[in-house]
């Protein structure tokens, strides 16, 4: 009967480790082939009981590496952090699918560190301030603000994509019925641009930052706002309450108070019976005050929000004729 494998040192049970780290702890090379050790990549290992998958609702990245493998990869190359598309995926930033499907891992080497030359790694070299680095799911990553600045130099993202991303970083999302703190602020994004210096795309980042707004709760809401403005219409307000004097009054995603026009984008979560009841109460609160409610879906976005633009333009024309 084969002997059970010798227990690993405790330090190797708590986090991914490299071959060199295991050997330095006295682990014999053949022990790394035991069934209780998972190979995460070339020279990267972890104990089988460590969590290997992305959290629920976290899409699988194109590079296919689980969080622990990314963390181990950064440990293998000291001085590196996950960045660009890899950091955007790890922190669940709303970037286009082409970036989510990126098959190579993006790593940023701080100045002076040796860069790897591997076909599955895209190497970047920047001077990163401690303010530009954080840890998420055990992975050293660039902060959302710095990731946004870096991605401003990626031609696969449009200016609208970048404004969507900025809005997502500065929004205060709902958690358990209340607003929580944003990932960063407008000032924080501006500071990240300043620290980045001459990084590619920094000029575009400054221009897109001017169009970012606090209050867009989804990428679709940002795209709706930008479509109206790009059509030459006044910019709508965000999170417009039916009764501005009541902080608990139902709110529409966007709206024009002077026109009594409320705009709501119905995403996937609006399909549940519970959310439909909430939506009906919200619409009723506006309609009782003489407002018109326009509800948008993915089809409106597909058609460039032409129906909405036409309705808003007609409303403004009617006001001018009155």
C-alpha positions, 0 to 999 in steps of 0.5 A, spaced: 500 500 500 503 506 497 504 511 503 500 517 503 504 524 501 508 527 506 504 534 509 506 540 506 508 546 510 503 550 512 505 556 508 504 552 502 497 550 504 494 558 504 496 561 497 499 559 491 506 557 490 512 556 485 517 551 485 522 554 488 518 556 494 516 549 495 524 547 494 526 552 499 521 549 504 524 542 503 519 539 499 522 534 494 521 535 487 517 528 486 512 531 491 509 536 486 506 531 482 502 528 488 494 528 487 493 533 492 497 539 488 494 542 482 499 545 477 496 552 475 501 553 470 509 552 468 512 552 475 506 554 479 502 550 484 497 550 489 494 545 494 487 542 491 483 545 497 484 552 495 478 555 491 480 555 484 474 558 480 471 565 479 466 567 484 458 566 482 456 571 476 464 572 474 464 570 467 470 566 465 476 570 462 479 568 455 485 566 458 482 561 462 486 562 469 483 562 475 484 567 481 489 563 484 493 562 478 493 569 476 496 570 483 501 565 483 503 568 476 504 575 479 508 571 485 513 568 479 515 575 477 516 579 482 514 586 482 508 585 477 501 586 477 495 584 473 493 590 469 489 592 462 484 587 460 486 582 465 485 587 471 478 589 468 476 582 468 478 581 475 475 587 478 468 586 474 469 592 470 464 593 464 469 592 458 467 590 451 467 582 450 473 583 446 477 585 452 473 579 456 475 574 451 483 576 451 487 570 451 493 573 453 494 575 461 496 583 461 502 584 466 505 591 468 512 591 470 514 596 475 520 600 473 527 596 474 523 589 474 525 584 469 520 583 464 518 576 461 518 574 454 512 569 453 507 568 448 501 568 453 503 574 457 503 581 454 508 585 458 507 593 460 512 597 463 510 603 467 512 607 474 506 605 478 505 609 484 502 605 491 496 609 489 495 605 483 495 598 486 491 594 490 489 586 491 483 583 489 481 576 490 488 575 492 491 578 485 495 584 485 492 588 480 492 596 478 486 600 481 480 601 477 482 608 476 489 606 473 486 600 469 481 605 466 487 610 464 491 604 461 485 602 457 484 609 454 490 607 450 487 601 447 484 602 440 479 597 441 475 601 446 471 607 443 470 613 447 463 611 449 466 605 452 471 609 456 465 613 458 461 607 460 467 605 464 468 611 468 461 612 470 461 605 472 467 606 477 464 613 480 457 610 481 455 608 488 451 601 487 446 598 491 447 593 496 442 590 500 437 596 499 442 602 500 447 606 496 455 604 498 461 607 496 464 608 489 470 604 486 473 611 485 471 618 484 471 623 479 477 627 482 480 620 483 480 618 476 483 625 474 489 624 479 490 617 476 491 621 469 496 625 473 500 620 476 500 616 469 504 621 466 505 620 458 502 613 458 499 612 451 491 614 451 492 619 457 489 625 452 483 621 450 482 619 458 482 627 459 476 628 454 472 622 456 473 624 463 469 630 462 463 626 459 463 622 465 457 623 470 455 620 477 449 617 477 448 612 471 447 605 474 448 601 468 452 601 462 445 602 458 444 608 462 450 611 460 449 610 453 442 612 453 445 619 456 450 620 451 446 618 445 441 624 447 447 629 447 450 626 441 444 628 437 444 635 439 439 635 445 440 637 452 443 633 457 438 629 461 438 629 469 440 622 472 436 619 478 430 623 477 425 623 483 418 623 482 418 628 488 424 631 489 422 633 496 422 626 498 428 622 498 424 616 498 420 617 492 421 613 486 426 615 481 427 614 474 434 612 470 434 619 466 429 625 465 427 632 463 424 635 469 422 641 465 418 636 460 416 632 465 419 626 461 422 620 465 426 615 462 427 608 464 432 603 461 429 596 463 435 591 463 435 583 464 433 584 472 427 588 470 424 581 467 423 578 474 415 579 477 418 582 483 422 588 479 416 588 475 411 590 481 417 595 483 417 598 476 409 599 476 409 603 482 415 607 480 411 609 473 405 610 477 408 615 481 410 619 475 404 618 471 400 621 477 404 627 477 403 628 469 409 625 467 410 621 461 414 615 462 419 612 456 421 605 457 427 602 453 430 595 452 436 592 448 432 593 442 432 601 443 440 600 444 440 596 437 437 601 433 441 607 436 435 610 441 432 613 435 425 612 438 427 616 444 431 621 440 425 623 436 420 623 442 425 628 446 426 632 440 418 633 439 417 634 446 422 640 446 419 643 439 412 643 442 415 647 448 418 652 443 411 652 439 407 653 446 
